[in-house]
Amino acid sequence: MTETTSAPAAEPAAPTTAAMPAPAPSAAPAPGPAIAPVLGPTGRPLPSFPEPPALVDHGPARVVALCNQKGGVGKTTTTINLGAALAECGRRVLLVDFDPQGALSVGLGIDAHNLDRSVYDLVMGHVGHVEDVLTKTNVPGLDLLPSSIDLSAAEIQLVPEVGREHALQRILRPVLGDYDVVLVDCQPSLGLLTVNALTAAHGLIVPLECEYFALRGVALLQETIEKVRERLNEGLQIDGLLATMYDGRTVHSREVLARLVDAFGDKVFHTVISRTVRFPETTVAGVPIIVHAPNSPGATAYRQLAREVLARWDGG
């Protein structure tokens, strides 16, 4: 019987490239949700204000007047606490109490009724050196030129003097190299003392209470600023408008703040100072809020304001 040999089965042909299925395209990652910017109380995106760098050298100082002809808007509170917060940032700060009521001095624990010498004596030339009046505060790097009711007489006594609008400028000129910032707390009027402060100042901070009548006085203040620029101090700048006594729970406060931003735009500080019982407590204690209640919202706000102010100066 004859055996038949079967041929080996042919190996399957290798698939060609054309025959291979194309790889499925990789799916593009789905876009994530857009991160909305954090809005501050002013309704604008809230920037991050970095810690200011330490200074190797000090001076010459920037002189800043805190001014508003309306009383009770937080000028003195802001002068004390902004000054203390700037000192905490390593700046040498001089506060000038240029209000005859002496509220700034009282707020730093000075008895304004029992002063041997005050800024009045400097203005009238009774003493010749700032060091004769200078007072150290309980905050390192923060000094004070105190005031008393005697300063009210200077408004009249300066009238016949030559260069009466430059009296404060003459007082401060010899010590500008010793400080980084000089903050002048003005009286709630647009009289000769306030004109002196605006004449001596490089910049102006306007505290404004978040209520309707506070807005009405800004136009009058602007007129005074323009006159000082034209006649006495062409370099005067508005560093910013500061909303104070803000209560975000009330429609009125929110509306006033919105109108302020609409009218002045970026001139309004992002930092807003809210109402708190801590501020009257600090006046009684005679210390800034960063000393009396260092972890309170008020202390946090003034520390942020100090960083914002320094960022504006460095950028400007």
C-alpha positions in Angstrom: 0.0 0.0 0.0 1.5 3.2 -1.1 1.7 5.9 1.6 0.9 9.4 0.6 2.8 12.2 2.2 0.8 15.3 2.8 2.4 18.7 2.2 3.0 20.8 5.3 0.4 23.4 5.9 1.4 26.8 4.7 2.1 29.3 7.5 -0.4 32.1 7.6 0.9 35.2 5.9 2.0 38.0 8.1 -0.5 40.8 8.1 0.6 43.8 6.2 0.7 47.2 7.7 -2.2 48.3 5.6 -4.3 45.5 7.1 -3.6 46.5 10.7 -6.3 48.5 12.3 -5.2 52.1 13.1 -4.8 52.9 16.7 -7.6 54.8 18.3 -6.8 58.5 18.7 -6.0 59.4 22.3 -8.8 61.5 23.8 -7.8 65.1 24.7 -8.0 65.8 28.4 -11.2 67.5 29.3 -10.7 71.1 30.2 -11.0 71.8 34.0 -13.4 74.4 35.4 -12.1 77.9 35.1 -10.9 79.3 38.5 -12.7 82.5 39.2 -10.5 85.3 40.7 -11.1 86.0 44.4 -13.0 89.3 44.7 -12.3 91.6 47.6 -14.8 93.8 49.4 -14.3 96.5 46.6 -15.7 94.0 44.0 -12.3 93.9 42.3 -9.9 90.9 42.1 -7.9 90.9 45.3 -4.1 90.9 44.6 -1.6 89.2 46.8 0.6 91.8 48.6 4.0 90.2 49.4 6.0 90.8 52.5 8.2 93.9 51.8 11.9 93.3 51.7 14.0 94.4 54.6 15.8 97.7 54.2 19.6 98.0 54.5 19.6 101.8 54.6 16.9 104.2 55.9 15.6 107.5 54.6 14.8 109.9 53.1 11.3 109.6 54.4 8.1 109.8 52.3 5.8 112.3 54.0 2.1 111.3 53.9 -0.8 113.4 55.1 -3.9 111.6 56.3 -6.6 114.1 55.5 -10.4 114.5 55.4 -12.3 117.6 56.4 -15.0 115.4 57.8 -14.4 114.2 61.4 -14.9 110.7 62.7 -13.8 108.8 59.5 -10.8 107.0 61.0 -7.9 109.3 60.3 -6.3 109.0 63.7 -7.0 105.2 63.9 -5.4 104.7 60.5 -2.4 106.9 61.4 -1.7 105.0 64.5 -2.2 101.5 63.1 -0.8 102.0 59.7 2.3 103.5 61.3 2.6 100.6 63.7 2.2 98.1 60.8 4.8 99.8 58.7 7.2 99.8 61.7 6.5 96.0 62.0 7.6 95.8 58.4 11.0 97.2 59.4 10.3 100.8 58.4 11.3 103.7 60.7 8.2 105.7 61.1 7.5 109.2 62.6 3.9 110.1 63.5 3.0 113.8 63.6 0.0 114.8 65.6 -1.1 117.9 63.7 -4.6 118.1 65.3 -5.1 120.4 68.3 -7.4 117.8 69.8 -4.4 115.6 70.3 -6.3 112.3 69.6 -3.2 110.7 68.0 -1.1 111.4 71.1 -3.9 110.1 73.5 -4.2 107.0 71.3 -0.6 106.2 72.0 -0.8 106.7 75.7 0.4 110.3 75.9 -1.4 112.7 78.2 -1.9 115.6 75.8 -2.9 118.0 78.7 0.4 117.7 80.6 3.0 118.1 77.8 5.9 120.3 78.5 6.6 120.7 74.8 4.6 119.8 71.7 4.6 120.2 68.0 3.1 123.7 68.6 6.5 124.8 70.1 8.2 123.6 66.9 5.8 125.4 64.7 6.1 128.7 66.5 9.9 128.4 66.9 9.9 128.1 70.7 12.2 125.1 70.4 14.6 124.6 67.5 15.1 120.9 67.3 12.6 118.0 66.7 14.6 115.9 69.2 13.4 118.4 72.0 9.8 117.2 71.3 10.2 113.7 70.0 8.6 110.9 72.0 9.3 107.2 71.7 6.3 104.9 71.6 6.0 101.3 72.9 6.3 100.1 69.3 10.0 99.6 68.1 10.7 101.9 65.2 7.7 104.2 65.8 8.2 107.7 67.1 5.8 110.6 67.8 5.6 114.3 67.7 2.8 114.9 70.1 0.2 117.7 70.1 -2.0 119.6 72.5 -4.8 122.2 72.4 -2.1 124.9 72.2 -1.8 124.0 68.5 -5.1 125.6 67.8 -3.5 129.0 68.5 -1.0 128.4 65.7 -3.7 128.7 63.1 -4.1 132.4 64.0 -0.5 133.2 65.1 0.9 131.9 61.8 -1.2 134.2 59.6 1.2 137.2 59.6 4.3 135.0 59.2 6.2 134.9 55.9 5.9 131.4 54.3 3.3 130.4 56.9 2.2 127.4 54.7 5.7 125.9 54.9 6.1 125.8 58.7 5.7 122.0 59.0 8.0 121.4 56.0 10.7 123.4 57.7 10.3 121.3 60.9 10.5 118.0 59.2 13.3 118.7 56.7 16.2 118.1 59.2 14.9 114.6 60.2 13.7 113.2 56.9 17.0 111.2 56.6 16.3 109.4 59.9 13.0 107.9 58.8 11.4 106.0 56.0 7.8 107.2 56.5 6.3 110.3 58.1 2.6 110.1 58.7 0.8 113.4 59.5 -2.6 113.2 61.2 -4.5 116.3 60.1 -7.4 118.0 61.9 -10.9 117.7 60.4 -10.9 120.9 58.5 -9.2 122.5 55.5 -7.6 125.4 57.4 -4.0 126.6 57.6 -2.7 123.6 59.6 -4.1 121.1 57.0 -2.6 123.3 54.2 0.7 123.0 56.0 0.5 119.2 56.0 -0.4 119.1 52.3 2.5 121.5 51.5 5.0 119.2 53.3 3.6 115.9 52.0 4.7 113.8 49.1 1.4 111.8 49.2 -2.1 111.9 50.6 -4.2 109.1 52.1 -7.9 109.9 52.4 -9.8 107.8 54.9 -13.5 107.7 54.0 -16.3 106.3 56.2 -18.6 104.0 54.2 -21.7 106.2 54.5 -23.3 108.6 52.0 -22.3 112.0 53.6 -18.6 111.0 53.5 -18.7 111.0 49.7 -20.1 114.5 49.5 -17.0 116.1 51.0 -14.5 114.5 48.6 -15.2 117.1 45.9 -14.3 119.9 48.3 -11.1 118.1 49.4 -10.1 117.7 45.7 -10.5 121.4 45.1 -8.1 122.1 48.0 -5.6 119.5 46.8 -5.6 121.1 43.3 -5.0 124.6 44.8 -2.1 123.3 46.9 -0.6 121.6 43.8 -0.9 124.8 41.7 0.4 127.2 44.4 2.5 125.4 46.9 3.4 121.7 46.2 3.1 120.6 42.6 4.4 117.1 43.5 1.6 116.2 45.8 0.0 112.9 44.9 -3.1 111.0 46.1 -1.7 107.7 47.3 -5.1 106.3 47.8 -8.6 106.5 49.3 -9.2 104.1 52.2 -12.7 102.8 53.0 -13.2 102.7 56.7 -16.0 101.6 59.2 -17.2 99.2 56.6 -20.0 96.8 57.5 -20.6 94.2 54.7 -23.8 93.1 56.3 -25.6 96.4 55.3 -26.7 97.3 51.8 -25.8 100.9 52.5 -22.1 100.2 53.2 -21.8 98.0 50.1 -23.5 100.6 47.9 -21.3 103.4 49.2 -18.1 101.3 48.6 -19.3 100.4 45.1 -19.9 104.1 44.3 -16.5 105.0 45.7 -14.8 102.5 43.3 -16.9 103.7 40.4 -15.8 107.3 41.0 -12.1 106.8 41.8 -11.2 103.4 40.4 -7.7 102.2 41.3 -7.2 105.1 43.6 -9.3 103.2 46.1 -7.2 100.8 48.2 -8.1 97.1 47.9 -7.8 96.9 51.7 -11.0 97.9 53.5 -11.2 98.6 57.3 -14.3 97.0 58.9 -16.0 98.1 62.0 -14.9 96.4 65.2 -15.1 97.0 68.9 -11.4 96.4 69.1 -10.5 99.9 67.9 -12.1 101.8 70.8 -10.4 99.3 73.1 -7.0 100.1 71.7 -7.6 103.9 72.3 -8.3 103.1 76.0 -5.2 100.9 76.2 -3.1 103.5 74.4 -1.5 101.1 72.0 -2.0 100.1 68.3 -4.2 97.2 67.5 -1.3 95.0 66.4 -0.1 95.2 70.0 -3.5 95.1 71.8 -5.1 92.4 69.6 -2.5 91.1 67.2 -4.6 88.3 65.8 -7.8 90.3 65.3 -9.3 91.1 61.9 -8.5 94.8 62.4 -4.8 94.0 63.0 -4.8 91.8 59.9 -6.4 94.6 57.8 -3.8 97.2 58.8 -1.0 94.8 58.1 -2.4 94.2 54.7 -2.8 97.9 54.2 0.9 98.5 55.1 1.9 95.9 52.4 -0.4 97.5 49.9 0.9 101.0 50.6 4.5 99.9 50.3 3.7 98.0 47.0 2.1 101.2 45.6 5.1 103.3 46.6 7.6 100.8 45.2 5.6 100.6 41.9 5.0 104.3 41.6 
